[in-house]
Amino acid sequence: MSKLIRDPIHGYIEISDKVLPIISHPYFQRLRYISQNALAHMVYPGMRHTRFEHSLGVMYLIKEFLQYVKKNSEGLDFVDEDYVELVGVTGLLHDIGHLAFSHTFESALQVTRDVYGITNINYQGKKTHVYNGISIIERELAPILEKNFSSHSDPVKFITNVLKEEPKNEEEKLALQLVSNFVDADRGDYLLRDSYYAGVGYGSYDVERLKRVLTYVDGKIAVLKKAIPIVEQFLLARMYMFENVYFHSVVGMYNSILSHAIAKLISKGKLVLDNLLHITDYNVLASISVMEDEKFPQAIFFRSGYKRIKKDIEGDCLNSIDKKEIIELSRETDGGVIYYEFFDTPYSEVGEAVYIFDGENIYQLSKFSNLINAVKDLKKAIIVYHVSQAEKVKKYERIIDECVKSHLSS
């Protein structure tokens, strides 16, 4: 007897008896208390949704995508009901290793290491949550997975191979492309969901059309040629969300402050990292609320005390700032001055690409579309400072002003 969950993005999401014990497990339930976009709600008040509903949405979209991939493809006899459920669970668990405030906690671990010199921490860059998740799956969820997905010889290994992006066979290769790709269920859900809760239209795309034009050819997920405009819409939607929402300078400002607050808690032994079950937004906020250094709770709870240099640092001006110097200043001021970088590649055909199927062969998107010339790497930086440190950032304000003016006049 399946359960139904009402979702504002996808409507009803059906939960099978096989999957229900995983969703009911404490390690999955903790995702209810881990925000999808950290402190983005400081700018977009509606963005208080969590990794819990995003993970459900990814599972739903993967199963939807697979239904049409099989319909539009040949030779996918292994795509049966059990396979669809297993790949759906892989999507469900793709973010189970996230810590409080999602990617911002990973930034905090980097600050802990690079600014405060604490090296005995588990930091593996932006993949930290992936390896945390694999550990949780192998240690906590393996008995449920092995019991409920016994039709597969090793469901745990299947899921972890996909999450590590190390597929060993065709079944895992297809699953990986549905979970992590330029057009995948993860991005497919968060674009719609984040756009909805932010109250903006940037992330909208025609998901009903997209899922109906997916196929699998020569070991690659591809899009039917007639649907190229849908793929372009998807890729542009992601770029616009990064430019306008995720990389909003004030969103970055507060997430950078939060990163330093968490790093200070870790460096002073006030936040223990060996019990992932308890590293949730609420527990971290409780610790921040009683910090002796009041500038952090004042900023995070009351949006006061910190400012930023109003001009973002972009293009060649990124090379005008001595990063080592400003990181040292950040250390000296205990996070009173912060340098924060944003970077994303919306689309590239180096290594992987979006593939188009014309009925006979598959080609990279650039053969039919000029979109690759329109999208660009997104990279900028901001300098954030507490009002008590205003004098110390005037030097950088002058450097940025001079750089911007020199480029405008050239």
C-alpha positions as CSV (number, residue, x, y, z in Angstrom):
1,M,0.0,0.0,0.0
2,S,1.7,3.2,-1.1
3,K,1.6,6.5,0.6
4,L,1.0,9.9,-1.1
5,I,2.9,13.1,-0.3
6,R,1.5,16.4,-1.6
7,D,4.2,18.5,-3.1
8,P,3.7,22.1,-4.3
9,I,6.0,21.5,-7.3
10,H,5.1,18.0,-8.6
11,G,1.7,17.4,-7.2
12,Y,1.3,14.0,-5.5
13,I,4.5,12.0,-5.0
14,E,3.9,8.3,-4.5
15,I,5.9,6.5,-1.8
16,S,6.1,2.7,-2.1
17,D,6.3,0.3,0.8
18,K,9.9,-0.4,-0.2
19,V,10.9,3.3,0.1
20,L,8.8,4.3,3.2
21,P,11.2,2.9,5.8
22,I,14.1,4.9,4.3
23,I,12.1,8.1,4.4
24,S,11.1,7.3,8.0
25,H,14.7,6.7,9.1
26,P,16.1,9.4,11.4
27,Y,19.0,10.2,9.0
28,F,16.5,11.0,6.3
29,Q,14.1,12.8,8.6
30,R,17.0,15.1,9.7
31,L,16.9,16.6,6.1
32,R,13.7,18.4,7.3
33,Y,16.0,20.6,9.4
34,I,18.6,21.3,6.7
35,S,17.8,24.3,4.5
36,Q,18.2,24.0,0.8
37,N,19.7,27.4,0.3
38,A,21.2,28.4,3.7
39,L,20.5,32.1,4.4
40,A,19.0,33.0,1.0
41,H,15.8,33.8,3.0
42,M,17.6,36.9,4.2
43,V,16.9,38.3,0.7
44,Y,14.2,36.0,-0.5
45,P,12.0,35.4,2.6
46,G,10.1,32.5,1.1
47,M,13.3,30.4,0.6
48,R,12.9,28.3,3.7
49,H,12.4,25.0,2.1
50,T,14.7,22.0,2.9
51,R,16.7,19.2,1.5
52,F,13.9,16.8,2.6
53,E,11.4,18.0,0.0
54,H,14.1,18.5,-2.7
55,S,15.2,14.9,-2.2
56,L,11.6,13.7,-2.7
57,G,11.3,15.8,-5.8
58,V,14.5,14.3,-7.3
59,M,13.2,10.8,-6.7
60,Y,9.9,11.7,-8.4
61,L,11.6,13.2,-11.4
62,I,14.0,10.4,-11.9
63,K,11.1,7.9,-12.1
64,E,9.3,10.2,-14.5
65,F,12.4,10.6,-16.7
66,L,13.0,6.9,-16.7
67,Q,9.4,6.1,-17.9
68,Y,10.0,8.2,-21.0
69,V,13.6,7.2,-21.6
70,K,12.5,3.6,-21.8
71,K,9.6,4.5,-24.1
72,N,11.9,6.4,-26.5
73,S,14.8,4.0,-26.5
74,E,15.7,0.5,-27.6
75,G,17.6,-2.2,-25.7
76,L,16.7,-1.1,-22.2
77,D,15.3,-4.4,-21.1
78,F,16.9,-4.0,-17.6
79,V,14.6,-1.0,-16.9
80,D,11.9,-2.7,-15.1
81,E,9.8,-1.7,-12.0
82,D,12.6,-2.8,-9.6
83,Y,15.2,-0.9,-11.5
84,V,13.1,2.3,-11.5
85,E,12.6,2.0,-7.8
86,L,16.3,1.5,-7.1
87,V,17.3,4.5,-9.3
88,G,14.6,6.5,-7.6
89,V,16.0,5.7,-4.2
90,T,19.5,6.7,-5.4
91,G,18.1,10.1,-6.2
92,L,16.3,10.2,-2.9
93,L,19.6,9.6,-1.1
94,H,21.8,11.8,-3.2
95,D,21.8,14.6,-0.6
96,I,21.5,12.6,2.6
97,G,25.0,13.6,3.7
98,H,24.4,17.3,3.7
99,L,25.2,19.1,7.0
100,A,23.5,22.2,8.4
101,F,22.8,24.9,5.8
102,S,23.9,22.5,3.0
103,H,26.8,23.8,0.9
104,T,27.4,26.7,3.3
105,F,28.6,24.2,5.9
106,E,31.1,22.9,3.3
107,S,32.3,26.5,2.9
108,A,32.6,26.7,6.7
109,L,34.8,23.6,6.7
110,Q,37.1,25.3,4.1
111,V,37.2,28.5,6.3
112,T,38.0,26.3,9.3
113,R,41.0,24.9,7.5
114,D,42.2,27.9,5.5
115,V,41.5,30.8,7.8
116,Y,41.7,29.2,11.3
117,G,44.3,26.5,10.6
118,I,42.3,23.5,11.8
119,T,43.3,20.6,9.6
120,N,41.9,17.5,11.4
121,I,38.5,17.8,9.9
122,N,36.7,15.8,7.2
123,Y,36.7,18.3,4.3
124,Q,36.5,17.0,0.7
125,G,35.5,20.2,-1.0
126,K,32.0,20.4,-2.6
127,K,31.9,16.6,-2.5
128,T,32.0,16.5,1.3
129,H,28.2,15.8,1.5
130,V,28.6,13.0,-1.1
131,Y,31.1,11.1,1.0
132,N,29.2,11.8,4.2
133,G,26.1,10.4,2.5
134,I,28.0,7.2,1.3
135,S,29.1,6.7,4.9
136,I,25.5,7.0,6.2
137,I,24.1,4.7,3.4
138,E,26.7,2.0,4.2
139,R,26.6,2.3,8.0
140,E,22.9,3.1,8.7
141,L,20.7,2.3,5.7
142,A,22.3,-0.8,4.3
143,P,20.1,-3.3,6.2
144,I,16.9,-1.7,4.8
145,L,18.2,-1.4,1.3
146,E,19.4,-5.0,1.2
147,K,16.1,-6.3,2.5
148,N,13.8,-4.1,0.4
149,F,15.8,-4.2,-2.8
150,S,16.9,-7.8,-2.7
151,S,16.1,-8.3,-6.4
152,H,19.3,-6.5,-7.1
153,S,22.5,-8.4,-6.2
154,D,24.0,-5.5,-4.3
155,P,21.8,-2.4,-4.0
156,V,24.1,-0.6,-1.6
157,K,27.0,-0.9,-4.0
158,F,24.8,0.2,-6.9
159,I,23.8,3.4,-5.1
160,T,27.3,4.3,-3.8
161,N,28.9,3.7,-7.2
162,V,26.4,6.1,-8.7
163,L,26.9,8.7,-6.0
164,K,30.7,8.5,-6.3
165,E,30.3,8.9,-10.1
166,E,32.1,5.6,-10.6
167,P,29.6,3.4,-12.6
168,K,30.6,-0.2,-13.2
169,N,28.0,-1.3,-15.8
170,E,25.3,0.0,-18.1
171,E,22.6,0.1,-15.3
172,E,24.8,2.3,-13.1
173,K,25.8,4.5,-16.0
174,L,22.2,5.3,-17.0
175,A,21.4,6.0,-13.3
176,L,24.3,8.3,-12.9
177,Q,23.3,10.4,-15.9
178,L,19.8,10.8,-14.4
179,V,21.2,11.9,-11.1
180,S,24.1,14.1,-12.2
181,N,24.3,15.6,-15.6
182,F,23.8,19.0,-17.3
183,V,20.1,18.1,-17.6
184,D,19.2,15.8,-14.7
185,A,16.6,15.2,-12.0
186,D,18.6,17.0,-9.4
187,R,18.9,20.3,-11.3
188,G,15.4,19.7,-12.7
189,D,13.9,19.8,-9.3
190,Y,15.9,22.5,-7.6
191,L,15.4,25.0,-10.5
192,L,11.6,24.7,-10.2
193,R,11.6,24.5,-6.4
194,D,14.0,27.3,-5.6
195,S,12.4,29.5,-8.2
196,Y,8.9,28.9,-6.7
197,Y,10.0,29.6,-3.1
198,A,12.1,32.6,-4.1
199,G,9.1,34.1,-5.9
200,V,10.9,34.5,-9.2
201,G,10.4,33.1,-12.7
202,Y,14.1,32.6,-13.6
203,G,14.1,28.9,-12.9
204,S,11.0,27.9,-14.8
205,Y,11.2,25.5,-17.7
206,D,8.7,23.1,-19.4
207,V,9.3,20.0,-17.4
208,E,6.4,18.1,-18.9
209,R,7.9,18.6,-22.4
210,L,11.4,17.9,-21.3
211,K,10.8,14.5,-19.8
212,R,8.9,13.3,-22.9
213,V,11.9,14.0,-25.2
214,L,14.6,12.1,-23.4
215,T,16.2,9.0,-24.9
216,Y,19.2,6.8,-24.4
217,V,21.5,6.2,-27.3
218,D,25.1,4.8,-27.4
219,G,25.3,4.9,-23.6
220,K,24.2,8.5,-23.3
221,I,21.1,10.3,-22.2
222,A,20.1,12.5,-25.2
223,V,17.3,14.9,-26.2
224,L,15.3,14.5,-29.4
225,K,16.4,17.1,-31.9
226,K,12.9,18.6,-32.2
227,A,13.2,19.7,-28.5
228,I,16.4,21.7,-28.6
229,P,14.5,24.9,-27.4
230,I,13.5,23.0,-24.2
231,V,17.1,22.2,-23.4
232,E,18.2,25.8,-24.1
233,Q,15.4,27.0,-21.8
234,F,16.7,24.6,-19.1
235,L,20.3,25.7,-19.3
236,L,19.4,29.4,-19.4
237,A,17.1,28.9,-16.4
238,R,19.9,27.5,-14.4
239,M,22.3,30.4,-15.4
240,Y,19.7,33.0,-14.6
241,M,19.0,31.4,-11.2
242,F,22.7,31.5,-10.4
243,E,23.1,35.1,-11.6
244,N,20.0,36.5,-9.8
245,V,19.4,34.2,-6.8
246,Y,22.2,31.9,-5.7
247,F,24.9,34.5,-6.5
248,H,23.0,37.5,-5.2
249,S,25.7,39.5,-3.4
250,V,23.6,39.9,-0.2
251,V,22.8,36.2,-0.1
252,G,26.6,35.6,-0.5
253,M,27.3,38.1,2.2
254,Y,25.1,36.4,4.9
255,N,26.2,32.9,3.9
256,S,29.9,34.0,4.2
257,I,29.2,35.4,7.7
258,L,27.5,32.1,8.6
259,S,30.5,30.2,7.3
260,H,32.8,32.1,9.6
261,A,30.4,31.7,12.6
262,I,30.4,27.9,12.1
263,A,34.2,27.8,11.6
264,K,34.6,29.7,14.9
265,L,32.4,27.2,16.7
266,I,34.4,24.3,15.2
267,S,37.8,25.9,16.0
268,K,36.7,26.5,19.7
269,G,35.3,23.0,20.1
270,K,31.7,24.2,20.4
271,L,30.5,22.2,17.5
272,V,31.4,18.5,17.4
273,L,31.5,16.9,13.9
274,D,31.4,13.2,14.8
275,N,27.6,13.0,15.1
276,L,26.1,13.9,11.8
277,L,22.6,13.2,13.1
278,H,22.7,16.4,15.2
279,I,24.3,18.8,12.8
280,T,21.1,20.5,11.7
281,D,20.3,24.2,11.1
282,Y,18.5,24.4,14.5
283,N,21.3,23.0,16.5
284,V,23.9,25.2,14.8
285,L,21.7,28.3,15.3
286,A,21.3,27.5,18.9
287,S,25.1,27.4,19.3
288,I,25.5,30.6,17.4
289,S,22.9,32.3,19.6
290,V,25.2,32.0,22.7
291,M,28.5,32.8,21.0
292,E,30.7,35.1,23.1
293,D,31.6,37.0,19.9
294,E,28.3,38.9,19.5
295,K,28.9,40.1,15.9
296,F,27.9,36.7,14.5
297,P,24.5,36.3,16.2
298,Q,23.7,40.0,15.7
299,A,24.3,39.5,11.9
300,I,22.6,36.1,11.5
301,F,19.6,36.7,13.8
302,F,19.0,40.5,13.4
303,R,20.7,41.3,10.1
304,S,22.9,44.0,11.6
305,G,26.5,44.9,12.1
306,Y,28.0,43.8,8.7
307,K,28.2,45.6,5.4
308,R,29.9,44.9,2.1
309,I,31.9,46.9,-0.3
310,K,29.2,47.8,-2.8
311,K,31.1,47.1,-5.9
312,D,31.4,43.4,-6.7
313,I,34.9,42.2,-7.8
314,E,34.6,40.8,-11.4
315,G,36.7,40.0,-14.4
316,D,40.3,41.1,-14.3
317,C,39.7,43.0,-11.1
318,L,39.7,39.6,-9.3
319,N,43.5,39.6,-9.8
320,S,43.8,43.0,-8.2
321,I,43.1,41.7,-4.7
322,D,45.8,39.9,-2.7
323,K,43.9,36.9,-1.4
324,K,46.5,35.7,1.0
325,E,46.6,39.2,2.6
326,I,42.9,39.4,3.0
327,I,42.6,35.9,4.4
328,E,45.3,36.9,7.0
329,L,43.2,40.0,7.8
330,S,40.1,37.7,8.2
331,R,42.1,35.7,10.7
332,E,43.3,38.7,12.6
333,T,39.8,40.2,12.8
334,D,38.1,36.9,13.7
335,G,35.9,37.1,10.7
336,G,35.5,40.9,10.9
337,V,36.6,41.1,7.3
338,I,35.6,38.3,4.8
339,Y,36.5,37.6,1.2
340,Y,33.9,35.5,-0.5
341,E,34.1,34.0,-4.0
342,F,31.3,32.8,-6.3
343,F,32.0,30.4,-9.2
344,D,29.9,28.2,-11.5
345,T,30.1,26.9,-15.1
346,P,26.5,26.9,-16.5
347,Y,27.5,24.7,-19.5
348,S,30.6,23.3,-21.1
349,E,31.4,20.6,-23.6
350,V,34.7,19.6,-21.9
351,G,34.3,16.0,-20.8
352,E,30.6,15.8,-20.8
353,A,27.9,17.7,-22.7
354,V,24.2,17.8,-23.6
355,Y,23.6,15.3,-26.4
356,I,21.1,15.6,-29.2
357,F,19.6,12.7,-31.1
358,D,18.6,13.3,-34.7
359,G,17.0,9.9,-35.3
360,E,20.3,8.3,-36.5
361,N,23.2,9.7,-34.5
362,I,23.9,11.7,-31.4
363,Y,25.8,15.0,-31.4
364,Q,26.9,17.6,-28.8
365,L,24.4,20.5,-28.4
366,S,26.8,23.0,-30.0
367,K,26.3,21.4,-33.4
368,F,22.8,22.6,-33.5
369,S,22.7,25.5,-31.0
370,N,24.7,28.7,-30.4
371,L,23.8,28.6,-26.7
372,I,27.3,27.7,-25.7
373,N,28.3,31.1,-27.0
374,A,25.7,32.8,-24.8
375,V,26.4,31.1,-21.5
376,K,29.6,32.0,-19.7
377,D,31.4,31.0,-16.5
378,L,30.0,33.0,-13.6
379,K,32.7,34.3,-11.3
380,K,32.9,37.2,-8.9
381,A,33.8,38.0,-5.3
382,I,32.7,40.3,-2.6
383,I,34.4,41.8,0.5
384,V,32.2,41.8,3.6
385,Y,33.2,43.6,6.8
386,H,31.9,44.4,10.3
387,V,31.3,48.1,10.9
388,S,34.0,48.0,13.5
389,Q,36.5,47.1,10.8
390,A,35.5,49.8,8.2
391,E,38.9,51.5,8.2
392,K,40.7,48.2,7.3
393,V,38.7,47.7,4.1
394,K,39.1,51.2,2.7
395,K,42.3,50.1,1.0
396,Y,40.4,47.4,-0.9
397,E,37.6,49.7,-1.7
398,R,40.1,52.0,-3.4
399,I,41.7,49.1,-5.3
400,I,38.4,47.9,-6.6
401,D,37.3,51.5,-7.6
402,E,40.5,52.1,-9.5
403,C,40.3,48.8,-11.3
404,V,36.7,49.3,-12.3
405,K,37.4,52.8,-13.6
406,S,40.5,51.7,-15.6
407,H,38.4,49.0,-17.3
408,L,35.6,51.5,-18.1
409,S,38.0,53.9,-19.7
410,S,40.0,51.3,-21.7
